[in-house]
Amino acid sequence: MYKAFEKLLKIDDWDEVQKLILSKKNYQIIIDLISKAKTIYEKEVAKPVSEQREIIEDKEWNIPRLISYTSVYKPVNYNKCIMIPSYEKLDSKTEQNFIQILDEKTNKIKWWFKNGKNERKWFAIAYNDENGIERSFYVDFIVRMEDGRIGLFDTKSGWTAKESKEKAEALFNYISKEKKKGKNLFGGITVFEGEAILKYFDAKKYSFNEGKLGKEWKFLSFR
């Protein structure tokens, strides 16, 4: 903000800038300008970047050592989340239910991590959408089991599960390829069957029939 005032209005007195920003007469104008700038940034910078392939698949990825959160994220106490302290802004009820299962003290999970979106620091795999455009797929959760396996899970429900063909097949192919390299991976698109039964898709060709999942959907248990 200081640099904007200095560059556009030639005001380099930061005390004066603070007065202008905090003035009741200018408050709504500043809010509107920030909102407009965020919209333009999302459209012209963030979205194009997120739609490009942002990772090299043979490059080693590690969980970020430090994550910055905005005020919309709230502190929470988890048993097995690798990030301490933990903050959350969950996108869906399905994610909340999935985390409850991940965080049970009696399961055989060493730690779990809630992945982010649209930035290079998050884990993503490349896939082609229905129009053949290459994009980045950010799976929802990364889970380390006590036996050393790493699970990659993306929670879906209803129409989001129906529309997940390209992502599901890309995730299956990625896991299959990495397993051939010696990586101990498993996982896939994950849905609830009923209120408590979890299943994940584990096949080359994706299919989803809500209420009647095929044999390609495997039971998922962390016990």
Helices and strands as residue ranges (DSSP letters): H 2-9, H 14-22, H 27-41, I 42-46, H 47-50, E 74-76, E 86-88, H 93-102, E 109-114, E 125-128, E 134-137, E 141-145, E 150-155, H 159-162, H 165-180, E 185-193, E 197-201, E 217-219
